[in-house]
Amino acid sequence: MKDYVWYASYGSNINKDRFLCYIKGGRPKGSNETEVGCKDPTSPIDEGMFTIPYPLYFAKEAGRWDSKGVAFIDGTPNDEAVTYSKKYLITSEQFLDVLQQENSGLEFDMDLQKVKKSGSLVFRKKAWYGRILYLGDDGGYPIFTFTAPWDADEVTFNKPSIEYLETIITGLKEYKSNEEIIRYLEQKPGIRGNYTTEELTRLF
């Protein structure tokens, strides 16, 4: 019997076509790298929009995205924070395979039940996505996401690439209007001051 979990994505995996490259393998549009995919390439059995109460920001220099910034959330919840995500119902093994691909093939041993009990677990201090967060349950399945092991105030914000933003926007358009997406993105650290409202509008 398969064990299912929700994976809540707030970055480029909001775009289902991009996320499926992590499931089935392949190179997503706008990326410089081909993903290996999961050992089980079965598509998610359900999906939906989910709001994460952790603040979103863009940082680091991702080689697969033109050496520009990519999305992270701060590891501390914030009642005022609104981060849009798309959640996918996949097996726990697929979730860990996706996590491994997001961390450049890093090997690790993970017990998601421990993450659920603690709420947060840093499993690699230097890995970009070395922290797993438990975000509650939906329909009897736990919701997990992952982010950096550092806090937002410990890192320099960085402008995301046009291709990366277009990937996120395409995913959000399933659920949000163009105006809502622009309002949502334009104040995020890494975007604020690096993209004007007009520049963001041209990405639609």
C-alpha positions as CSV (number, residue, x, y, z in Angstrom):
1,M,0.0,0.0,0.0
2,K,1.4,3.4,-1.0
3,D,1.9,6.1,1.6
4,Y,0.8,9.5,0.3
5,V,1.7,13.0,1.3
6,W,1.0,16.5,0.0
7,Y,4.0,18.4,-1.4
8,A,3.4,22.2,-1.3
9,S,5.5,24.0,-3.9
10,Y,5.9,27.8,-3.8
11,G,8.6,28.2,-6.5
12,S,8.8,27.0,-10.1
13,N,7.1,23.7,-9.2
14,I,3.8,25.6,-9.0
15,N,3.9,25.1,-12.7
16,K,2.8,21.5,-13.2
17,D,4.7,21.0,-16.4
18,R,7.9,21.9,-14.6
19,F,7.0,19.8,-11.6
20,L,6.4,16.7,-13.7
21,C,10.0,16.9,-14.9
22,Y,10.9,16.0,-11.3
23,I,8.4,13.1,-11.4
24,K,8.9,11.8,-14.9
25,G,12.3,13.3,-15.9
26,G,13.0,15.9,-18.6
27,R,14.1,19.5,-19.1
28,P,11.6,22.2,-18.1
29,K,11.1,25.2,-20.3
30,G,13.6,28.0,-19.4
31,S,15.9,25.7,-17.3
32,N,19.5,24.7,-18.2
33,E,19.3,21.3,-16.6
34,T,17.5,18.0,-17.3
35,E,16.0,16.3,-14.3
36,V,16.3,12.6,-13.7
37,G,12.8,12.0,-12.4
38,C,11.5,9.8,-9.6
39,K,11.9,6.0,-9.4
40,D,8.1,5.9,-9.5
41,P,7.1,8.2,-12.4
42,T,3.3,8.1,-11.6
43,S,1.6,11.5,-11.9
44,P,0.1,13.1,-8.7
45,I,-3.3,11.7,-7.8
46,D,-4.6,15.1,-6.7
47,E,-3.6,18.8,-6.6
48,G,-4.9,22.2,-5.4
49,M,-4.0,25.7,-4.3
50,F,-2.6,26.1,-0.7
51,T,-1.5,29.2,1.2
52,I,1.6,28.9,3.3
53,P,2.0,31.3,6.3
54,Y,5.7,31.7,5.8
55,P,7.3,34.7,4.0
56,L,8.6,34.2,0.4
57,Y,11.9,35.6,-0.9
58,F,14.3,35.0,-3.8
59,A,18.0,34.4,-3.2
60,K,21.2,32.6,-4.3
61,E,22.4,32.0,-7.9
62,A,20.9,28.9,-9.4
63,G,22.8,27.5,-12.3
64,R,19.7,25.8,-13.8
65,W,18.0,29.3,-13.9
66,D,20.6,31.5,-15.5
67,S,22.5,31.8,-12.3
68,K,19.8,34.1,-10.8
69,G,17.7,33.9,-7.6
70,V,15.2,31.2,-6.8
71,A,12.4,30.9,-4.3
72,F,12.7,30.2,-0.6
73,I,10.5,30.7,2.4
74,D,11.8,31.8,5.8
75,G,11.7,28.9,8.3
76,T,9.6,30.8,10.9
77,P,5.8,31.2,10.4
78,N,4.4,34.6,10.2
79,D,0.7,35.4,10.6
80,E,0.9,38.2,8.1
81,A,2.8,36.2,5.5
82,V,0.9,34.9,2.4
83,T,2.8,32.6,0.1
84,Y,0.9,31.0,-2.6
85,S,1.7,27.3,-3.3
86,K,0.4,24.4,-5.3
87,K,0.1,21.2,-3.5
88,Y,0.4,17.8,-5.2
89,L,-0.6,14.5,-3.6
90,I,2.3,12.1,-4.3
91,T,3.8,9.1,-2.5
92,S,6.2,9.8,0.3
93,E,8.9,8.1,-1.8
94,Q,8.3,10.5,-4.6
95,F,8.4,13.4,-2.3
96,L,11.9,12.3,-1.0
97,D,13.0,11.7,-4.6
98,V,12.0,15.3,-5.5
99,L,13.7,16.6,-2.4
100,Q,16.9,14.7,-3.5
101,Q,16.7,16.2,-7.0
102,E,16.2,19.7,-5.5
103,N,19.4,19.1,-3.5
104,S,21.6,18.1,-6.5
105,G,21.2,14.3,-5.8
106,L,22.3,14.5,-2.2
107,E,21.9,11.2,-0.3
108,F,20.0,11.3,3.0
109,D,18.0,9.2,5.3
110,M,14.6,10.7,6.2
111,D,11.7,9.8,8.5
112,L,8.8,12.0,7.6
113,Q,6.9,11.0,10.8
114,K,9.7,12.7,12.8
115,V,9.2,15.9,10.7
116,K,5.5,15.8,11.4
117,K,6.1,15.5,15.2
118,S,8.7,18.3,15.3
119,G,7.1,20.6,12.7
120,S,10.5,21.4,11.2
121,L,13.7,19.4,10.5
122,V,17.1,20.6,9.2
123,F,18.7,17.5,7.6
124,R,21.6,19.3,5.8
125,K,22.9,22.6,7.1
126,K,24.6,23.6,3.8
127,A,22.0,22.3,1.3
128,W,19.8,25.0,-0.3
129,Y,16.7,23.0,0.5
130,G,18.0,21.3,3.6
131,R,15.0,22.0,5.8
132,I,11.6,20.2,5.7
133,L,8.5,21.9,7.1
134,Y,5.3,20.2,8.2
135,L,2.3,22.5,7.3
136,G,-0.7,20.5,8.7
137,D,-3.0,18.0,7.1
138,D,-5.6,17.9,4.3
139,G,-7.9,15.0,3.7
140,G,-6.0,12.8,6.1
141,Y,-2.6,13.4,4.4
142,P,0.3,15.5,5.9
143,I,1.4,18.6,3.9
144,F,5.2,19.1,3.6
145,T,7.4,21.6,1.9
146,F,11.1,22.3,2.0
147,T,13.3,25.4,2.1
148,A,16.7,26.6,3.2
149,P,18.2,25.8,6.6
150,W,19.1,29.5,7.1
151,D,16.9,32.4,8.0
152,A,15.9,35.1,5.4
153,D,18.0,37.7,7.2
154,E,21.1,35.6,6.9
155,V,21.2,35.7,3.1
156,T,21.4,38.3,0.3
157,F,18.3,38.6,-1.8
158,N,18.8,38.1,-5.5
159,K,16.8,38.9,-8.6
160,P,15.1,35.8,-10.2
161,S,15.4,35.2,-14.0
162,I,12.7,36.1,-16.4
163,E,12.3,32.4,-17.2
164,Y,11.9,31.5,-13.6
165,L,9.3,34.1,-13.0
166,E,7.4,33.1,-16.1
167,T,7.4,29.5,-14.9
168,I,5.9,30.6,-11.5
169,I,3.4,33.0,-13.2
170,T,2.2,30.3,-15.6
171,G,1.4,28.0,-12.6
172,L,-0.3,30.8,-10.6
173,K,-2.6,31.7,-13.5
174,E,-4.5,28.5,-12.9
175,Y,-5.9,30.1,-9.7
176,K,-5.2,33.8,-9.7
177,S,-5.9,36.8,-11.9
178,N,-3.0,38.7,-13.6
179,E,-3.6,41.6,-11.3
180,E,-3.5,39.4,-8.1
181,I,-0.2,37.8,-9.3
182,I,1.5,41.1,-9.9
183,R,0.4,42.5,-6.5
184,Y,1.6,39.2,-4.9
185,L,5.1,39.2,-6.6
186,E,6.1,42.8,-6.8
187,Q,6.7,43.3,-3.1
188,K,8.7,40.0,-2.5
189,P,12.3,40.4,-1.5
190,G,14.5,39.8,-4.6
191,I,11.8,41.1,-6.9
192,R,11.0,44.4,-5.2
193,G,13.4,47.1,-6.6
194,N,14.6,44.7,-9.4
195,Y,11.4,44.5,-11.5
196,T,9.0,47.3,-12.1
197,T,5.2,46.6,-12.3
198,E,5.5,47.2,-16.1
199,E,8.3,44.7,-16.4
200,L,6.3,42.1,-14.5
201,T,3.2,42.8,-16.6
202,R,5.2,42.0,-19.8
203,L,5.8,38.5,-18.5
204,F,2.2,37.5,-18.9
